[in-house]
Structures are given as structure tokens and as C-alpha cells.
Amino acid sequence: MSSEPRVPGPGEQLLEQLLASAHAATPMELPALVQRFADAAGLDRIDVYLVDLQQRQLVPLAEGPPALGVDTSVAGSAYRAHTLRVEELAHGRITTWLPLIDGVERLGVIGATASVIDGVLLRRCRTLASILAMVITSKRTASDTFARRTRSETMQLPAEMLRAFLPPRTIGNSDVISTAVLEPAYDIGGDVFDHSLTRSTLYLTILDAMGHNLMSGLTTAVAMAGCRNARRAEAELTELVDTVQEALARWLPEQFCTGILAELDLAGGVLRWCNCGHPPPLLIRDHRVLDRALERPAQPPLGTPALLAGVTWQVHEEALQPGDRVLMYTDGVTELRTGGGAEFGLERFTDSIIRATAAGESAPEALRQLIHSILDRQDNQLRDDATLLLLEWRPSGTR
């Protein structure tokens, strides 16, 4: 057996050079770096697209190419389905579209164009997509470039403040996924969500503050900070709620918010939660919303009123079945007005959920379609915040 060290092939060297260069590159330099990779690999070009804030458009990272519709393009199909799509072009060219996914969070797509893309090139493009997803995730908090490219409107100040606190839109592992959306995307006032994973537990929070202004945003920002502070100190669920309650009562005694603070045991599928004056979660099983399955006696909102009432927080439990989804939402969803002035209501909302989940889409895609169906009824104009947080428990041993 030869003891000579193995020399990396040209493809490996190309990817090593890309990775080394990507570490030092600024977001503005990424398109040129990707094109150098394309040239060296024998491709015509590689285009990088990021999904916009509302997940309606795929926006090119470089200047020049047009935006592409998530629902109307081949590139959008790759984004929606999390898989490869091939588009035939003129002059014998094809574009292979690959999703940009960091973990389980969908960031956009890349499109590799050439006359032929064989198995070797495809593997290199997949590796490129993985590297780019990690690079974009690592660099987006240190530059405004990605935020500017993915916005189509001016962000209002309360929304800017709240979005600075938000976690990634989607998190998960082989057993669970949690995904959320916030609307109106550029003008949220008092809604937030939070989710976090440990080896054994998924933590979930949804909050809705009184009002729709900067003070509302400050209220939920303080509440979320209190929640994270207690969670990171390994507090029990009731202690976590108490921490949020005390923070609001001390620092913002005139403000209050509703919310659900929950945790899911990943091994056994037991969901535990405290409901602080919030609409009850909905349990979705076999594409059906189970009537009142997670409805429990209401407790007061977080803030001074609850402190004065001397509330003892109740922890509710429900054992989920593999494949179950749980949807948390704020009342801005059900209190929307239809074109005739009637309240959207829980029944219409439930019907929308069933339609969005019945097609067998992934949790992030089902949630994207659900919020868009609601927005389309309102001509994309909401008077109140509407936040949705969806978890799916699908332990790997049951697939």
C-alpha cells in the first residue's frame, strides 16, 4: 500500500479555494466570487437569488437579473419543494436550480447555467449551495446588504426594532421543525415569536403586546428578553413565565401582552405550555384541525394585572402523535375583516389551515401558503399584526 499522501483533485481544490475566499469576502463580493467558481468549473454562469421578506419574490444578489416569482417560476419551484429543478433555455442551454438551505431555513436558490451539467458538476454545485448558505447566514448580521436586497418597502421603526430580536424564520432537526411568519412584514407593532432547540427540547414563544406602536414593540422586546434570560438559566416553565411577568411589571407597569410559552419533549412528543391570555393553539392531525383539542381555561395576560391578581401559572400538557402539527397564532389573524366587513373568524381561519396543509407540503411551505392566502384576502394590507408559529413533530424513527 502506498504511503504517499493523497493529492486533492481539481474539483476539491476549486471548492477549497472557494471556501477560503468566502471567509474573507464581503456580501457585495459574493456574486463575483461565485462567477469565478462558475468559470473555473466550466459553467456559463451561476446566479444567486435570495427570497424576499414576504417569500413572494426571489431577488438576485447581483445587480442585473430580474426578480423571479416564488409561485410562478422554475426557480420558485425549487425553493418551494426544497429540491432540484431544471429549466430549458434557448440555444441549447439549461439552468439547474438548487435551493439555498442552511439547516432547515430556506434562504433562496442558485441557478447554474451551461449546455450540459453532468453528475460531477452537479455535485460541485450542490456543495457550492451548501457553502453559500452557511456564508450568507454567517454574514447577514454584520452587513445591511442582504436586508436591503430582500426588502421591497421601507421598514417602519417598530418593525425594525422587533426584527432585530427575531431568531431565524425556521429551525429544526431530524425530529422536529418550527417555522414562523410575521405580517405586516414592514409594519409590525407588537407581535414576536421565538424558538430554540436543545438536544432534548424545542422551546417556543409567541407574544402579542397591547397596541401597535413603538411602546408595543418595546413591551414584547422586554418580554422576549426576559424569556430568553430565564430559559438560558435553565428555568422551569412556570419560572420562565414569572420572569417575563416580573420584568414587565417592573419596567413597563402600564403595558401588558398576551402570549404562549411552550416546550416540546423531542423524545416523547409531550407538549407543555402556559397560556397567558392568548388564543389557544390548534392541533393539526392527518390534515384536520382537531376541534378544541388544546383549549384550556384562560389565564390573565402578562403584566401588572396578572401580578395584582396573584396568578399561579398553570402548565398544560398534551401528548402529540408522530406527524402532528401545532399552530400558534395571534388574534390579529382571526379578527381580520373580510371584504364585506365581517370578521374573518376562527372557522374561516381553520378552513384556510386545512387547505394549506392538505397538499402535503413541508411545514415552512404550508405556513407560507397559509399566510399568503390570508394576505390575499386583504389585498396585502393588514390593520393589525398577524403572527403564525407552526411546529411539526416527526421523530426520525417513525418515517
CORSUL-V253391 format. One record per pair of residues at least 4 apart in sequence whose ideal C-beta (glycine too) atoms are under 7 Angstrom apart, sorted by the first residue. I is the first residue (numbers start at 1). J is the second residue. D is the distance in whole Angstrom. If there is no record, write none. Layout:
# CORSUL-V253391
I/J/D
I/J/D
This chain:
# CORSUL-V253391
8/12/4
8/13/5
8/16/7
9/13/7
10/14/6
11/15/7
11/120/7
11/124/6
12/16/6
13/17/6
14/18/6
14/37/7
14/40/5
14/41/6
15/19/6
15/124/7
15/127/6
16/20/6
17/21/6
18/22/6
18/37/5
18/128/7
18/131/6
19/131/6
21/25/6
21/33/6
22/33/6
22/131/6
22/135/5
25/29/4
25/30/6
25/33/5
26/143/7
27/139/5
27/143/5
27/145/4
27/146/6
28/145/6
29/33/6
30/34/6
30/48/7
30/61/6
31/35/6
31/48/6
31/61/5
31/62/4
32/36/7
33/37/7
34/38/7
34/46/5
34/48/6
35/39/6
35/45/6
35/46/7
36/40/6
37/41/6
37/46/7
37/128/6
38/43/4
38/45/5
38/46/4
41/121/6
41/124/6
42/114/7
43/112/5
43/113/7
43/114/5
43/121/7
44/93/7
44/113/4
44/114/5
45/113/5
46/110/6
46/111/7
46/112/5
47/60/6
47/65/6
47/110/7
47/111/5
48/61/4
48/110/5
48/132/7
49/58/4
49/59/6
49/60/6
49/61/7
49/68/7
49/75/6
49/108/5
49/109/5
50/59/5
50/61/6
50/107/6
50/108/4
50/146/6
50/149/6
50/150/5
51/55/5
51/58/6
51/70/7
51/79/6
51/106/7
51/107/7
51/108/5
51/150/7
52/56/6
52/57/4
52/59/5
52/150/5
52/152/6
53/150/6
53/151/6
53/185/5
54/185/5
55/70/6
55/368/5
56/70/6
57/67/5
57/68/7
57/69/6
57/70/6
58/67/6
58/68/4
58/70/6
58/75/5
58/76/6
58/79/6
58/108/6
58/109/6
59/67/5
59/149/5
59/150/6
60/64/7
60/65/4
60/67/7
61/149/6
68/73/4
68/75/5
68/76/6
69/73/5
69/76/6
70/76/4
70/79/6
70/80/7
71/76/6
72/76/6
74/78/7
74/85/5
74/87/4
74/97/6
75/79/7
75/97/5
75/109/5
75/111/6
76/80/6
77/81/6
77/85/5
78/83/6
78/84/6
78/85/4
78/97/4
78/98/6
78/99/5
78/109/5
79/99/6
79/106/6
79/108/7
79/109/5
80/365/5
82/99/5
82/101/6
82/106/7
82/362/7
83/99/7
84/96/6
84/97/7
84/98/6
85/97/5
86/94/6
86/96/5
87/94/7
87/95/5
87/97/7
88/94/6
89/93/4
89/94/6
89/95/6
92/115/6
93/113/6
93/114/7
93/115/6
94/117/7
95/111/5
95/112/7
95/113/5
96/112/5
96/117/5
96/122/7
96/125/7
97/109/5
97/111/5
98/109/6
98/110/5
98/125/6
98/126/6
98/129/5
99/106/6
99/109/6
100/107/4
100/108/5
100/109/6
100/110/6
100/129/6
100/132/6
100/133/5
101/105/7
101/106/6
101/107/7
101/133/6
102/107/6
102/133/4
102/134/6
102/137/4
104/170/5
104/171/7
104/172/4
104/177/6
105/168/5
105/169/6
105/170/5
106/170/7
106/364/6
107/133/6
107/136/6
110/128/7
110/129/5
110/132/7
112/117/6
112/125/5
117/121/5
117/122/6
118/122/7
119/123/6
120/124/7
121/125/6
122/126/6
123/127/6
124/128/6
125/129/6
126/130/7
127/131/6
128/132/6
129/133/6
130/134/7
131/135/6
132/136/6
133/137/6
134/138/6
135/139/6
136/140/6
136/146/7
139/143/6
140/146/4
144/148/6
145/149/6
146/150/6
147/151/6
151/155/6
153/186/5
154/186/7
155/159/5
155/160/5
155/186/5
156/160/7
156/186/6
156/187/5
157/161/6
157/214/6
158/162/6
158/188/7
158/189/5
158/213/6
158/214/5
158/216/7
158/217/4
159/163/6
159/186/6
159/187/6
159/188/5
160/164/7
161/217/5
161/221/7
162/166/7
162/188/6
162/192/6
162/217/5
162/220/7
162/221/7
165/192/7
165/221/6
165/224/6
166/192/7
167/171/7
167/194/6
167/195/6
167/196/7
169/179/6
169/180/6
170/177/7
170/179/4
170/364/5
171/178/5
171/195/6
171/197/6
172/176/6
172/177/3
172/178/6
173/197/6
174/396/4
175/266/5
175/393/7
175/394/7
175/395/5
175/396/6
176/202/5
176/264/7
176/266/6
176/391/6
176/392/7
176/393/5
177/363/5
177/391/7
177/392/5
178/195/4
178/202/6
178/204/6
178/391/5
179/363/5
179/364/4
179/367/5
179/390/5
180/193/4
180/387/7
180/388/6
180/389/4
181/367/6
181/368/7
181/371/5
181/388/5
182/188/5
182/191/6
182/387/5
183/371/6
183/375/6
183/382/6
183/386/5
184/188/6
184/382/5
188/385/5
189/211/7
189/212/3
189/213/6
189/216/5
189/217/6
189/385/6
190/208/6
190/209/3
190/210/7
190/211/6
190/212/6
190/216/3
190/217/6
190/219/6
190/220/5
190/257/7
190/385/6
191/207/7
191/208/5
191/220/7
191/330/5
191/332/7
191/385/4
191/387/4
192/207/5
192/220/5
192/224/5
193/205/7
193/206/5
193/387/6
193/389/5
194/205/4
194/224/6
194/227/7
194/228/7
195/202/7
195/203/6
195/204/5
196/203/5
196/231/7
197/202/6
200/265/7
200/266/6
200/267/7
201/263/5
201/264/7
201/265/6
201/266/6
202/263/7
202/264/4
202/266/6
202/391/7
203/231/6
203/263/5
204/262/4
204/389/6
204/391/6
205/224/7
205/227/5
205/259/7
205/261/5
206/259/6
206/260/5
206/328/5
206/330/7
206/387/6
206/389/5
207/220/5
207/223/5
207/224/6
207/257/5
207/259/4
208/257/6
208/258/5
208/259/7
208/278/7
208/330/4
208/331/7
208/385/7
209/216/4
209/219/4
209/220/5
209/255/7
209/257/4
210/216/6
210/255/6
210/256/6
210/257/7
211/215/6
211/216/4
212/216/6
212/384/7
212/385/7
214/218/6
215/219/6
215/255/7
216/220/7
217/221/6
218/222/6
218/252/7
219/223/6
219/248/7
219/252/6
219/255/4
219/257/5
220/224/6
220/257/6
221/225/6
222/226/6
222/247/6
222/248/6
222/251/6
222/252/6
223/227/6
223/244/5
223/247/7
223/248/6
223/257/6
223/259/7
223/302/6
224/228/6
225/229/6
226/230/6
226/243/5
226/244/4
226/247/4
227/231/6
227/240/6
227/244/5
227/261/6
228/232/6
229/233/7
229/243/7
230/235/4
230/239/6
230/240/4
230/243/4
231/235/6
231/240/6
235/239/4
235/240/5
235/243/7
236/240/7
237/241/7
237/261/7
237/263/6
237/272/6
237/274/6
237/315/6
238/242/6
238/274/7
238/313/5
238/315/6
239/243/6
240/244/7
240/261/6
241/245/6
241/261/6
241/274/5
241/276/7
241/313/5
242/246/6
243/247/6
244/248/7
244/302/6
245/249/6
245/302/5
245/306/6
245/307/6
246/250/6
247/251/6
248/252/5
248/255/6
248/256/7
248/302/6
248/303/5
249/253/6
249/303/6
249/304/5
249/307/4
253/304/5
255/303/6
256/301/5
256/302/6
256/303/3
256/304/7
256/305/6
257/301/6
257/302/5
257/303/7
258/276/6
258/277/4
258/278/4
258/301/5
259/276/5
259/278/5
259/302/6
260/273/6
260/275/5
260/278/5
260/281/7
260/328/5
261/273/7
261/274/5
262/271/6
262/272/7
262/273/4
263/272/5
264/271/5
264/391/7
264/393/6
265/269/7
265/270/5
269/319/6
269/320/4
269/393/5
270/317/6
270/319/5
271/317/7
271/318/5
271/320/6
271/326/6
272/315/6
272/316/7
272/317/5
273/316/6
274/313/5
274/314/7
274/315/6
275/280/6
275/296/6
275/298/7
275/299/6
276/299/6
276/300/7
276/301/6
276/302/5
277/298/6
277/299/6
277/300/6
277/301/4
279/329/6
279/331/6
279/334/7
280/294/5
280/295/4
280/296/7
281/294/5
281/326/5
281/327/6
281/328/5
282/289/5
282/294/7
282/327/5
282/353/7
283/290/5
283/293/4
283/294/5
283/324/6
283/326/6
284/288/7
284/289/6
284/324/7
284/325/4
284/327/6
284/353/7
284/357/6
285/290/6
285/321/6
285/324/5
287/354/7
287/357/5
287/358/5
288/354/7
289/350/5
289/353/6
289/354/6
294/318/6
296/316/5
299/311/6
299/313/7
299/314/6
300/305/6
300/306/4
300/309/6
300/311/6
301/305/7
301/306/6
302/306/6
304/308/6
305/309/6
306/311/5
320/324/4
320/393/5
322/393/7
322/394/6
322/395/6
322/398/4
323/394/6
324/393/6
325/357/7
325/363/7
325/390/6
325/391/7
325/392/5
326/391/5
327/353/7
327/388/7
327/390/5
328/389/4
329/333/5
329/387/7
329/388/5
330/385/6
330/386/6
330/387/5
331/335/5
332/382/7
332/384/4
332/385/5
332/386/4
333/349/6
333/374/7
333/386/5
333/388/7
334/344/6
334/345/6
334/346/5
334/349/5
335/343/6
335/384/7
336/344/4
336/374/7
336/378/6
336/382/7
337/341/6
337/342/7
337/343/6
337/344/7
338/342/5
338/344/6
338/377/7
344/348/5
344/349/6
345/349/7
346/350/6
347/351/7
348/352/6
349/353/7
350/354/7
351/355/7
352/356/6
352/370/6
352/373/5
352/374/6
353/357/6
353/370/6
354/358/6
356/366/5
356/369/5
356/370/4
356/373/7
357/366/5
361/365/4
361/366/4
361/369/7
362/366/7
363/367/6
363/390/5
363/392/4
364/368/6
365/369/6
366/370/6
367/371/6
367/388/6
367/390/5
368/372/6
369/373/6
370/374/7
370/388/7
371/375/6
371/388/6
372/376/6
374/378/7
374/386/7
375/380/5
378/382/6
382/386/6
394/398/7
394/399/7
